[in-house]
């Protein structure tokens, strides 16, 4: 990184240091105004910072405004941040005297030989490892905004104290803050939960928290996505399977999921025997492979499965279609020989390219390595991790390492797509598994006539149908490309006389395979156009007496562009071109 960018937000380390210092400014402001509040922790996060606090009163919008004002004062004071260390006993006493029980607990949990450091700015001192800016004057007070206040459990434990978490954001320039806040407002306008309701796509009910209900138009969207998924996977030589949703507990014990994932699994008893509702599809694919003998000539064997899975997510973690308890994974499990890994990972990456490019979703790749809670030898993990890295770099793609975040059975390449607002979403993943095939005793006969154990690749491209629908709903702001849109054409007759003609045109388009609705209500045409535009319908065909006479349609786009009158044949040819090429319009 160039010298001039070292102290800018282009440098992630500087950006996090800046936000971390802002969290200390937030805590100092709160303690100045409300000294009875107890401090917990205050880190920088992916976007901004937060501080958890134990307050005897709620942080109302008025109080948040006061805190924000005090933060600006602290920035103007240009207080120097000074680091110092204390021995363990002195550190505990220091925090006890300040009446900060959460800080005392944190100190007690540090290793005996840990250096216990503090940062002081003016009258305020906080337990912290750093790093920080050298002065509060480095922070632009008019570019700070406190964005929210939510409840949070101390140390993430629902059995512990409930704290209040104040979130904030800050930038070196006021214009950057303004742009960020506008982006947040645009994100609210694009919220898939709001659009899903307005466009009649999906719904959630209190009777089934975390379990989505697909409405008729949502089912069209879902099925169109699935049709595309099937086309792509047929092209790339996958065979589709379907495996049971409920299987015996012993299966999940063999796979390792029972030991590593049972808290997220739903269970039941059938004929006095324990069963589990599947949270993943992989053991089912393994059982399919094991139904018959295989030779090296069969490999790679690519099983695709649109598998419905259930996971017991905490109620507080549920979030529209992004985090649900029941979803369809667009899964694939590939059984292959070790010497086929590189070529297969390359093929998968090329498939991902094809899919994400269609939706206009650029991506970055993350290599997630061995977690503490894993199965298999370190040697196997090292070999598998190196194989993934080698494959992806061989086709000119780069990656960032995400230490310790692999699946319990193997390392993975996670694909983080970027939407039209610049937000990133982890959707696709390629997981290389040396463990499960061996645990189930899978075999194939090699060219040498001997038995060998295959390896397995787990991969998804959408991640789940539900989550991907949420992502693209916000990405397109509900204005889906024509090929994907639940309604592609809306017929808008100007008069009652034109209603029959509108129905005739709709019938012809429907027969040709397009999704058409007719708005034949006794309403003014202006209102019909406005409502169809709000419904994000790609094409509106306005028809009146002249269109009836000339056998034409007057074409309007949801963008407001008026294409004028054209013959039905010409319009159909245009529509066919847009749909067949899956154009992004």
SELUM-625029 format. One record per residue (C-alpha): residue number from 0; x, y, z; residue in one letter. Coordinates in steps of 0.001 Angstrom, whole numbers, plus 524288, in hexadecimal, padded with zeros to 5 digits. Each point is the difference from the previous one (the first is absolute). Layout:
<recs>
REC   num       u       v       w   residuo
REC   NUM       X       Y       Z         A
...
</recs>
This chain:
<recs>
REC   num       u       v       w   residuo
REC     0   80000   80000   80000         X
REC     1   804FF   80D7B   7FC6F         X
REC     2   80477   80950   80AB0         X
REC     3   7F4F7   809AC   7FD4D         X
REC     4   7F5BD   7F559   801EA         X
REC     5   805C4   7FAFD   80CBB         X
REC     6   7F7AC   80924   8083E         X
REC     7   7F38C   7FF46   7F814         X
REC     8   7F440   7F6EC   8004E         X
REC     9   805D9   7F89A   7F484         X
REC    10   808C7   7F9FD   80A57         X
REC    11   7F783   7F661   8077E         X
REC    12   808DC   80059   80BF3         X
REC    13   7FF11   80ED4   800CC         X
REC    14   7F140   7FF8B   7FDEA         X
REC    15   7FE34   7F657   80B32         X
REC    16   80920   807DF   808C4         X
REC    17   7F826   80C42   7FD08         X
REC    18   7F328   7F959   8035E         X
REC    19   805C0   7F9AB   80C20         X
REC    20   80401   80D62   804E5         X
REC    21   7F23D   804DC   7FD11         X
REC    22   7FAA2   7F56E   80900         X
REC    23   8086B   8058C   80B0B         X
REC    24   7FB11   80DA5   7FCF1         X
REC    25   7F226   7FA8E   800D7         X
REC    26   802C1   7F9CE   80D37         X
REC    27   80641   80C73   80526         X
REC    28   7F444   8080A   7FBA0         X
REC    29   7F694   7F6C0   806CF         X
REC    30   807EE   80015   80CB0         X
REC    31   8009A   80ED7   7FFED         X
REC    32   7F15E   80158   7FE63         X
REC    33   7FB71   7F3F3   80765         X
REC    34   80A8A   7FB75   80993         X
REC    35   7F725   7F55F   80599         X
REC    36   800E7   7F837   7F348         X
REC    37   80937   7F42B   80086         X
REC    38   808AE   7FD0A   7F456         X
REC    39   801A1   7F295   7F9D6         X
REC    40   80711   7FF0B   7F2E0         X
REC    41   8015B   80908   7F44D         X
REC    42   80682   7FACB   7F3A7         X
REC    43   800A7   80468   7F1FC         X
REC    44   7F7DA   7F793   7F6D3         X
REC    45   7FE7E   7FE03   7F159         X
REC    46   7F8ED   80CFE   7FEA5         X
REC    47   802BB   80930   80B3F         X
REC    48   80058   7FCED   80E79         X
REC    49   7F797   7FD29   80BD1         X
REC    50   800B7   80035   80EBD         X
REC    51   7F860   7F71B   8093E         X
REC    52   7FB7D   806AD   80C80         X
REC    53   7F818   7FCD5   80C11         X
REC    54   7F6EB   80B81   80207         X
REC    55   7F4FB   801C0   809E2         X
REC    56   7F839   8073A   7F588         X
REC    57   7FDD0   7FDCB   7F173         X
REC    58   80804   807BB   7F640         X
REC    59   7F4F5   8078A   7F988         X
REC    60   801DA   807A2   7F33E         X
REC    61   80125   80C7F   80808         X
REC    62   80AAD   7FA27   8088D         X
REC    63   8070B   7FACA   7F3EC         X
REC    64   7FFD8   80DB3   7FA63         X
REC    65   805F8   80550   80C9E         X
REC    66   80AA3   7F5A8   7FF9F         X
REC    67   80306   8032C   7F1D6         X
REC    68   8016E   80E60   8036C         X
REC    69   80947   7FCC9   80B2E         X
REC    70   80823   7F78A   7F6DD         X
REC    71   801E3   80BB6   7F70D         X
REC    72   804C3   80803   80B9E         X
REC    73   809E0   7F572   8039A         X
REC    74   8053B   7FFFA   7F21C         X
REC    75   801C0   80ED2   8008E         X
REC    76   80764   7FEA8   80CE8         X
REC    77   80AC8   7F883   7F8DC         X
REC    78   802A8   7F737   80B9B         X
REC    79   80C65   7F805   7FF1A         X
REC    80   7FE72   7F133   80111         X
REC    81   80A5E   7FA4C   808F1         X
REC    82   80268   7F17F   8020A         X
REC    83   804AE   7FA77   80D0A         X
REC    84   80091   7F2B5   8068D         X
REC    85   7FD0C   7FB56   80DCB         X
REC    86   802E3   7F35D   8073B         X
REC    87   7F439   7F70C   800F9         X
REC    88   7FC67   8032C   80E26         X
REC    89   8016A   80EAA   7FDD9         X
REC    90   7F803   7FF38   7F371         X
REC    91   7F4E6   7F926   8071E         X
REC    92   80071   809CA   80B2C         X
REC    93   80053   80B51   7F65A         X
REC    94   7F394   7FB5C   7F92E         X
REC    95   7F947   7FC92   80CEC         X
REC    96   8025B   80DD2   804DD         X
REC    97   7F9FB   80534   7F383         X
REC    98   7F41E   7F754   8024A         X
REC    99   8018B   7F850   7F342         X
REC   100   7FC7D   7F1B7   8031C         X
REC   101   80015   7FBA3   7F1CF         X
REC   102   80DF1   804C7   7FE59         X
REC   103   803F1   7F8B5   80C55         X
REC   104   7FA4C   7F37D   7FA67         X
REC   105   80782   801F2   7F364         X
REC   106   80CB4   801E1   80760         X
REC   107   7FD8E   7F3C7   80815         X
REC   108   7FE53   7F833   7F375         X
REC   109   80D06   80461   7FA4C         X
REC   110   80B9E   7F6B0   800C7         X
REC   111   8082C   80186   80C49         X
REC   112   80BAA   8050B   7F85B         X
REC   113   7F842   8091F   7F71C         X
REC   114   803FC   80E3C   7FF2E         X
REC   115   7F425   8078B   804F0         X
REC   116   7FF91   80CAF   7F877         X
REC   117   7F79C   80C26   80104         X
REC   118   7FDD8   80C0B   7F7B2         X
REC   119   7FDF4   80D5B   8062B         X
REC   120   7FA09   80BDA   7F95C         X
REC   121   7FD9F   80BAF   808BF         X
REC   122   7F875   7FBC3   80C23         X
REC   123   7FBD7   7F320   7F994         X
REC   124   80777   7F32A   800BB         X
REC   125   7FBF4   7F30A   7FA01         X
REC   126   8052B   7F22E   8006E         X
REC   127   804B1   7FD4E   7F227         X
REC   128   80A70   7F91D   7F800         X
REC   129   7FF5D   80A5E   7F558         X
REC   130   8045A   804BE   7F67A         X
REC   131   7FAB2   80DDD   7FFA5         X
REC   132   8020A   80D08   7F980         X
REC   133   80918   808FD   80776         X
REC   134   7F5AE   80A7F   8025F         X
REC   135   7F141   801BE   7FFF0         X
REC   136   802CC   80BA9   7F74F         X
REC   137   802C6   7F695   7F4E4         X
REC   138   7F170   7FD02   7FF95         X
REC   139   7F6FC   80935   7F8AB         X
REC   140   7F4F4   802B0   8099B         X
REC   141   7F667   80468   7F58A         X
REC   142   801E1   7F2F1   7F8EA         X
REC   143   7FB7B   7F775   80B70         X
REC   144   7F278   7FA0A   800A2         X
REC   145   7FA11   7F6EC   80A36         X
REC   146   7F76A   7F726   7F7EB         X
REC   147   7F8C3   7F6B7   8091B         X
REC   148   7FE77   7FA8F   80DA8         X
REC   149   7FC72   7F1B4   80203         X
REC   150   80044   7F678   80B36         X
REC   151   80B4A   7F660   80119         X
REC   152   80382   7F546   80996         X
REC   153   80C93   8018C   807A0         X
REC   154   80A15   7F75B   7F94E         X
REC   155   7F568   7FAD8   7F6E8         X
REC   156   7FA20   7F796   80AD7         X
REC   157   7F118   8006F   800FA         X
REC   158   80129   7FC2C   80E5D         X
REC   159   8081C   80C15   80322         X
REC   160   7FCCE   80E6E   8016A         X
REC   161   7F8A3   80718   7F53C         X
REC   162   80799   80BF5   7FB9E         X
REC   163   7FD66   80B13   7F685         X
REC   164   8086E   8009B   7F3DA         X
REC   165   801D9   80D49   7F9AF         X
REC   166   80479   7FF58   7F1D1         X
REC   167   8070C   80AEF   7F903         X
REC   168   806D8   80372   7F360         X
REC   169   80A3F   80A4A   7FCF8         X
REC   170   807E5   804B8   7F463         X
REC   171   80B45   80959   7FDC0         X
REC   172   7F712   808F3   7F805         X
REC   173   7F204   804B0   801D2         X
REC   174   7FD01   7FD2B   7F1B2         X
REC   175   803BF   7F1C5   80221         X
REC   176   7F6B8   7FF08   80B86         X
REC   177   7F50D   80629   7F804         X
REC   178   80254   7F662   7F4EB         X
REC   179   7FFF5   7F4AB   80996         X
REC   180   7F348   8045D   80661         X
REC   181   7F9A6   80173   7F29E         X
REC   182   80497   7F231   7FCD0         X
REC   183   7F9B5   7FB39   80C93         X
REC   184   7F33D   806BA   7FC70         X
REC   185   8008A   7F9C1   7F290         X
REC   186   8024E   7F2D4   8067F         X
REC   187   7F3BE   80234   80833         X
REC   188   7F849   802E0   7F3A3         X
REC   189   8053F   7F354   7FA45         X
REC   190   7FDA0   7F7BE   80C2B         X
REC   191   7FBA1   7F2C9   7FAC2         X
REC   192   7F63B   7FE5B   80B08         X
REC   193   7F92C   80C9D   7FC0C         X
REC   194   800B1   7FD1C   7F16B         X
REC   195   7FC1A   7F1D4   80207         X
REC   196   7F35D   8048B   8062D         X
REC   197   7FD6D   80AF3   7F63A         X
REC   198   8028F   7F74F   7F429         X
REC   199   7F8B3   7F432   80563         X
REC   200   80BEB   7F70C   80022         X
REC   201   800C6   7FA2F   80DAC         X
REC   202   7FB4D   801F3   80DDA         X
REC   203   802EF   7FC26   80DFE         X
REC   204   7F63C   7FC9A   80A8E         X
REC   205   800F3   7FFB2   80EC8         X
REC   206   7FA79   7F238   7FF6A         X
REC   207   80C7B   7FB6C   7F931         X
REC   208   80B67   808D9   803D1         X
REC   209   80B62   7FEA9   7F6B1         X
REC   210   7F85C   7F7D0   7F63A         X
REC   211   7FCD0   80779   7F37B         X
REC   212   7F312   7FF62   7F8D2         X
REC   213   80157   80132   7F144         X
REC   214   7F4E2   8076D   7F97F         X
REC   215   7FBF3   7FD71   7F1CD         X
REC   216   80944   809FE   7F9F6         X
REC   217   80AD8   7FBA7   8091D         X
REC   218   7FE22   7F220   7FB44         X
REC   219   8019D   80490   7F1F4         X
REC   220   80CB9   806BB   803C5         X
REC   221   804AD   7F420   80793         X
REC   222   7FC8D   7F656   7F549         X
REC   223   80657   8086B   7F586         X
REC   224   80C8A   80033   807F9         X
REC   225   7FF45   7F150   801BA         X
REC   226   7FDA1   7FDF2   7F161         X
REC   227   80C44   807F2   7FD4C         X
REC   228   8078A   7F848   80A4A         X
REC   229   7FC1B   7F350   7F943         X
REC   230   80410   80524   7F2A1         X
REC   231   80D69   803FD   804FB         X
REC   232   8025C   7F347   80746         X
REC   233   7FBF2   7F7B5   7F479         X
REC   234   809A1   807A7   7F7A4         X
REC   235   80ADA   7FD70   809E9         X
REC   236   7FD30   7F14F   800D7         X
REC   237   7F90A   7FED3   80D08         X
REC   238   7F591   7F5D8   802B8         X
REC   239   7F4D3   803F6   808F5         X
REC   240   7FC12   7F7F6   80BD9         X
REC   241   7F6D0   801A5   80B81         X
REC   242   80286   7FA46   80D73         X
REC   243   7F74C   7FE8A   80C2E         X
REC   244   7FDEE   80B59   80946         X
REC   245   7FFD9   7F736   80C02         X
REC   246   80A7A   7F5C3   80299         X
REC   247   804B7   7F854   80BCC         X
REC   248   80842   80652   80A6D         X
REC   249   80A73   7F58F   7FDDD         X
REC   250   8025F   80584   7F256         X
REC   251   802B7   80D78   80594         X
REC   252   808F2   7FA24   80A48         X
REC   253   807FB   7F954   7F56A         X
REC   254   800C6   80C84   7F7F1         X
REC   255   80464   807E6   80BDB         X
REC   256   7F4A8   80982   7FF42         X
REC   257   7FA3F   7FAEC   80CC3         X
REC   258   80C36   803AA   80794         X
REC   259   80252   80CD2   7F900         X
REC   260   7F272   804E2   7FC77         X
REC   261   7F595   7F972   8086F         X
REC   262   7FBE4   80CB1   806AC         X
REC   263   7FB49   804DC   7F2C3         X
REC   264   7F8C3   7F378   7FC5F         X
REC   265   7F1AD   7FCA5   801A5         X
REC   266   7FDAF   7F22F   804D0         X
REC   267   7F4AB   7F692   80118         X
REC   268   7FD4F   7F206   8042C         X
REC   269   7FA83   7F5E1   7F69D         X
REC   270   7FD40   7F217   804A9         X
REC   271   807A9   802BD   80C8A         X
REC   272   80C1E   803D3   7F835         X
REC   273   80647   80D82   7FF35         X
REC   274   7FF6D   806EF   7F2EA         X
REC   275   804C0   80D73   7FBBA         X
REC   276   7FA9F   80950   7F5CD         X
REC   277   80B5C   802CB   7F70E         X
REC   278   80740   80CE8   801A5         X
REC   279   808DA   7FC76   7F46E         X
REC   280   7FEBE   7F783   7F3F6         X
REC   281   80D87   7F9D1   7FF9D         X
REC   282   7FD3C   7F318   80749         X
REC   283   7F4C8   7FD4E   7F6AD         X
REC   284   808F5   8014D   7F43B         X
REC   285   809A1   7F6D3   8068E         X
REC   286   7F55D   7F5B5   801B3         X
REC   287   7FC3F   80157   7F1AE         X
REC   288   80E2D   7FDE5   7FBE5         X
REC   289   800B3   7F409   808C5         X
REC   290   7F46C   7F958   7F967         X
REC   291   80883   7F9E7   7F57C         X
REC   292   80E6F   7FD6C   7FD3C         X
REC   293   807EF   80A11   7F873         X
REC   294   80C70   80029   7F82F         X
REC   295   80964   80AEE   7FCD3         X
REC   296   7F90C   80133   7F2DA         X
REC   297   7F3C8   80519   80713         X
REC   298   8073B   80B35   80652         X
REC   299   7FDED   80B35   801D2         X
REC   300   7F1F3   7FCB7   8038C         X
REC   301   7F84F   80C9C   80186         X
REC   302   7F366   7FF5A   807EA         X
REC   303   7F778   80C30   7FFF3         X
REC   304   7F516   80156   809F4         X
REC   305   7F619   80A94   802F9         X
REC   306   7FF04   7FB26   80DDE         X
REC   307   7F6A3   80581   80A18         X
REC   308   8074E   8014B   80CE0         X
REC   309   7FC22   8049C   80D9B         X
REC   310   808B5   806A7   809FA         X
REC   311   7FC8A   8048E   80DA1         X
REC   312   8042A   80E3B   7FF85         X
REC   313   7FE51   808B1   80BEE         X
REC   314   7F42B   808DD   7FEBD         X
REC   315   80886   80C1E   80139         X
REC   316   8081D   7FBB3   7F44A         X
REC   317   7F476   7FEBA   7F6AD         X
REC   318   7FFF1   80A41   7F548         X
REC   319   7F659   7FF17   7F4D1         X
REC   320   804AA   7F6D1   7F555         X
REC   321   80E2E   80201   803DE         X
REC   322   7FF2D   7F7B6   80C4F         X
REC   323   7F4DD   7F63F   800A8         X
REC   324   7FDC4   7F2D8   80676         X
REC   325   7FBC6   7F8DF   7F3B9         X
REC   326   8063A   801F2   7F2A7         X
REC   327   803A6   7F93C   7F365         X
REC   328   80E88   7FE8D   7FDB9         X
REC   329   80407   7FF7E   7F1C2         X
REC   330   809A2   7F588   803CF         X
REC   331   80985   7F77F   7F8B5         X
REC   332   80900   7F550   804F1         X
REC   333   80AB5   7FB3C   7F73F         X
REC   334   8070E   7F32C   80273         X
REC   335   80D48   7FF9D   7F96D         X
REC   336   80DF8   7FB26   80081         X
REC   337   80A76   80871   80638         X
REC   338   806DD   80262   7F315         X
REC   339   7F34C   805E2   7FA9B         X
REC   340   7FE9F   80A93   80A6B         X
REC   341   806A5   80B1B   7F8C1         X
REC   342   7F875   7FE58   7F354         X
REC   343   7F31C   7FE94   8073D         X
REC   344   801D4   80C21   80869         X
REC   345   8033A   80788   7F38F         X
REC   346   7F37B   7FAFE   7F999         X
REC   347   7F7FC   80427   80BC7         X
REC   348   80626   80D88   8000E         X
REC   349   7FC91   8014D   7F197         X
REC   350   7F1E9   7FC06   802E6         X
REC   351   7FF86   80A51   80ACB         X
REC   352   80532   80A0E   7F64F         X
REC   353   7F528   7FCD6   7F686         X
REC   354   7F553   80141   80A39         X
REC   355   804CB   80C37   80702         X
REC   356   80307   80724   7F359         X
REC   357   7F20C   7FDBD   7FB7D         X
REC   358   7FADB   80721   80C03         X
REC   359   80A5C   80AAF   7FF4F         X
REC   360   80605   7FBEB   80CEA         X
REC   361   80ED5   80197   800F4         X
REC   362   8066D   7F833   80ACC         X
REC   363   80BFC   7FDF3   80867         X
REC   364   80512   7F302   804E7         X
REC   365   803B1   7FC5B   80DE9         X
REC   366   807AE   7F3D7   803BD         X
REC   367   7FB2D   7FB2C   80D3D         X
REC   368   8097A   7F72D   8074A         X
REC   369   7FF79   7F5C8   80ACE         X
REC   370   7F7A5   8038F   80BF0         X
REC   371   80305   7FB64   80DC4         X
REC   372   7F3E0   7F76E   7FFAF         X
REC   373   803AE   7F70B   7F4AC         X
REC   374   80142   7F1C2   7FC3D         X
REC   375   80B65   7F9D8   7F8C1         X
REC   376   80EA1   80185   800D9         X
REC   377   8074C   80CC8   7FE67         X
REC   378   80754   7F9B2   7F4B5         X
REC   379   7F33A   7FD73   7F8A5         X
REC   380   7FBB3   80DED   80293         X
REC   381   80CDD   80585   7FB10         X
REC   382   7FF1A   7F812   7F376         X
REC   383   7F1C8   803C0   7FDAD         X
REC   384   80271   80E6E   802C2         X
REC   385   80B9F   8004F   7F6BF         X
REC   386   7F7E0   7F93B   7F57F         X
REC   387   7F56E   80A68   8008D         X
REC   388   809DF   80B14   7FFC7         X
REC   389   8075F   7F9FE   7F48A         X
REC   390   7F3B0   7FDE7   7F7EF         X
REC   391   7FAA4   80DA9   8019D         X
REC   392   80CE2   80705   7FD8A         X
REC   393   802AA   7F7AE   7F3EB         X
REC   394   7F4E0   806FF   7F8E9         X
REC   395   804AB   80D7A   803FE         X
REC   396   7F6D5   80242   80B6F         X
REC   397   80492   8055A   80D07         X
REC   398   7FAE0   7FD66   80DA2         X
REC   399   800E8   804C5   80E01         X
REC   400   8027C   7F689   80B22         X
REC   401   7F593   7FEF1   80A94         X
REC   402   8072B   7F871   80AAD         X
REC   403   7F895   7F591   80796         X
REC   404   7F2E9   80194   7F927         X
REC   405   7FFB0   7F36B   7F819         X
REC   406   7F54B   7F5BE   8014C         X
REC   407   802BE   7F5DE   80A87         X
REC   408   80353   7F611   7F55D         X
REC   409   80827   80838   7F6B4         X
REC   410   80503   80D17   7FAE7         X
REC   411   7F7C3   8080A   7F6C6         X
REC   412   7FFF4   80ABC   7F5E9         X
REC   413   7F513   8099C   8030C         X
REC   414   7FB04   808E0   7F532         X
REC   415   7FB97   80D59   804EC         X
REC   416   7F786   8068D   7F5C4         X
REC   417   7FE41   80EB9   7FF4E         X
REC   418   7F2BD   80602   7FD48         X
REC   419   7FC63   80CD2   7F96D         X
REC   420   801B3   8076D   80CDB         X
REC   421   80DB0   7FAA1   80207         X
REC   422   7FBD5   7F6DA   80B0B         X
REC   423   805DA   7F268   80068         X
REC   424   7F8EA   7F31E   80259         X
REC   425   805ED   7F29F   801F2         X
REC   426   7F8A3   7F711   7F6B9         X
REC   427   80848   7F62E   7F897         X
REC   428   80967   7F6AE   80697         X
REC   429   80916   7F4F5   7FBF3         X
REC   430   80377   7F6F7   80B4E         X
REC   431   80A3F   7F569   7FE79         X
REC   432   7FD5C   7F44E   808B8         X
REC   433   809E1   7F52E   80285         X
REC   434   7F86B   7FB1D   80BE4         X
REC   435   7F1D7   7FC07   7FD81         X
REC   436   80279   7F62C   7F4ED         X
REC   437   80947   7F88D   808F3         X
REC   438   7F6BF   8007A   80B99         X
REC   439   7F5AA   7F963   7F78E         X
REC   440   80984   7F65D   7F9E9         X
REC   441   7FDDA   804B7   7F202         X
REC   442   80832   7F993   7F581         X
REC   443   802B8   7FF82   7F195         X
REC   444   80833   7F69E   7F80D         X
REC   445   80BF2   806BF   7FA7F         X
REC   446   8070E   7FD98   7F31E         X
REC   447   80937   7F746   807D0         X
REC   448   7F4AB   7F711   803BD         X
REC   449   80148   803DD   80E5F         X
REC   450   7F5CB   8065D   808CA         X
REC   451   801B1   80E75   802DF         X
REC   452   7F87C   809E8   8080B         X
REC   453   7FAE2   80BB9   7F85F         X
REC   454   8000F   80DF4   804E8         X
REC   455   7F3E8   80882   7FFA2         X
REC   456   7FD6F   80E09   7FC29         X
REC   457   7F430   806AD   8060A         X
REC   458   7FB9F   80C14   7F88C         X
REC   459   7F4BA   8096A   7FE59         X
REC   460   7FEEB   80B4E   7F682         X
REC   461   7F3ED   80770   804C0         X
REC   462   80284   7FBF1   80E1E         X
REC   463   7F18D   7FDB6   801C1         X
REC   464   7F47D   8037A   7F76D         X
REC   465   7FA35   8083A   80AFB         X
REC   466   80C26   807EA   802EC         X
REC   467   8030A   80228   7F1AC         X
REC   468   7F224   804E0   7FDA7         X
REC   469   80216   80999   80B37         X
REC   470   80CF7   80478   7FA4B         X
REC   471   7FB3A   80211   7F216         X
REC   472   7F35E   80670   804A1         X
REC   473   8085D   80A89   80656         X
REC   474   80A24   7FFDF   7F50D         X
REC   475   7F598   802FF   7F5BD         X
REC   476   7F76A   807DB   8096D         X
REC   477   7F4FF   7F6BB   7FC0F         X
REC   478   80160   8035C   7F182         X
REC   479   80428   7F25C   7FBCB         X
REC   480   8052A   7FDC5   7F240         X
REC   481   7F508   7FC78   7F6B0         X
REC   482   803AE   7F18E   7FF43         X
REC   483   7FED8   7FF13   80ECD         X
REC   484   7F4B6   8093C   80280         X
REC   485   7F3B1   7F95F   8057D         X
REC   486   7F7E3   8084B   7F6A9         X
REC   487   806C0   803A6   7F358         X
REC   488   7F530   8076D   7F908         X
REC   489   7F44B   807A0   80504         X
REC   490   7F4F3   802ED   7F68B         X
REC   491   7F9E5   80D52   80295         X
REC   492   7F398   8028B   7F807         X
REC   493   7FC74   80E6C   7FF61         X
REC   494   7F164   7FDB3   7FE72         X
REC   495   7F654   7F524   8025F         X
REC   496   7FF62   7FE6B   7F12E         X
REC   497   80E7E   7FC5E   7FFCA         X
REC   498   7FED8   7F60F   80B15         X
REC   499   7FC76   7F4BA   7F70E         X
REC   500   80B5F   80337   7F6F4         X
REC   501   80917   8006F   80BE8         X
REC   502   7FB63   7F267   803D3         X
REC   503   80287   7FB13   7F233         X
REC   504   80DDE   8055C   80002         X
REC   505   8025A   7FA68   80D97         X
REC   506   7FB44   7F2B7   7FB4B         X
REC   507   8099E   80003   7F4A9         X
REC   508   80B68   80401   808AD         X
REC   509   7FC58   7F5FC   80A41         X
REC   510   7FF4C   7F56A   7F5AB         X
REC   511   80DAB   803F4   7FBC5         X
REC   512   804C2   7FD56   80DDC         X
REC   513   80038   80D86   80604         X
REC   514   7FA58   80442   80D16         X
REC   515   7F531   809EF   7FDC6         X
REC   516   7F5A1   806E5   807FC         X
REC   517   7F4B7   8088B   7FB71         X
REC   518   7FBA2   80BDD   807C4         X
REC   519   7F22E   801C3   7FAE1         X
REC   520   7FAFC   807C1   80B9B         X
REC   521   7F7A9   80BE7   7FD81         X
REC   522   80AF5   8094D   803B2         X
REC   523   80705   80B13   7F908         X
REC   524   80B9B   7FB91   7F7EA         X
REC   525   80939   808D9   8079F         X
REC   526   7FCD9   7F8D1   80C8C         X
REC   527   801C9   7F2CC   7F96D         X
REC   528   80D62   8040B   7FADC         X
REC   529   8044A   80537   80D56         X
REC   530   7FBDF   7F386   806E9         X
REC   531   80679   7F727   7F5EF         X
REC   532   80C66   80818   80158         X
REC   533   7FFB1   7FE55   80ED4         X
REC   534   7FE42   7F163   7FDC8         X
REC   535   80CD7   80072   7F839         X
REC   536   7F9C5   7F9C8   7F3EF         X
REC   537   80A42   8004E   7F508         X
REC   538   7F67B   8027E   7F4C7         X
REC   539   7F2F3   8071B   7FFFD         X
REC   540   7F7E1   7FED6   7F3C1         X
REC   541   7F63E   80B28   7FF1C         X
REC   542   7F533   7FD15   7F634         X
REC   543   7F4CD   80864   7FB2B         X
REC   544   7F72F   801BE   7F43C         X
REC   545   80B15   8030E   7F6A6         X
REC   546   8079B   7F3DC   80448         X
REC   547   7F3DB   7F7CD   7FDC0         X
REC   548   7FEA8   80573   7F245         X
REC   549   80E73   7FE78   7FC89         X
REC   550   80297   7F362   8077B         X
REC   551   80AD4   806B3   807C4         X
REC   552   80417   80201   80E17         X
REC   553   805B5   80C4A   8061A         X
REC   554   80BDC   7FBE7   807F2         X
REC   555   8048A   80681   80C91         X
REC   556   80B5F   7FBA3   80891         X
REC   557   80012   8005E   80ED2         X
REC   558   80AE3   80A22   7FEE4         X
REC   559   7F5D5   80940   7FA49         X
REC   560   8053A   7FF22   7F22D         X
REC   561   7F556   7FFDA   7F5A6         X
REC   562   8039A   7F785   7F440         X
REC   563   7F3B5   803A2   7F8A2         X
REC   564   7F70D   7F789   7F7EE         X
REC   565   804D8   7F39B   7F95F         X
REC   566   7FA2A   7F3C6   7FA65         X
REC   567   7FDC5   7F4AD   80929         X
REC   568   80994   7F7E3   7F7F4         X
REC   569   80AA1   80A41   80180         X
REC   570   7FD98   80110   80E9E         X
REC   571   80006   7F136   801A5         X
REC   572   80CF6   7FF14   7F8A5         X
REC   573   805CF   80A63   808FF         X
REC   574   7FAD0   7F92D   80C15         X
REC   575   8052B   7F2E5   7FB4E         X
REC   576   80D9C   805A5   7FDFD         X
REC   577   8004B   805DF   80DB8         X
REC   578   7FAF2   7F3A6   8069C         X
REC   579   807C9   7F603   7F817         X
REC   580   80CE7   8071D   8023F         X
REC   581   7FC8F   80283   80E47         X
REC   582   803A1   80E28   7FDD7         X
REC   583   8014C   80832   80C3C         X
REC   584   7F42F   80874   7FCCF         X
</recs>
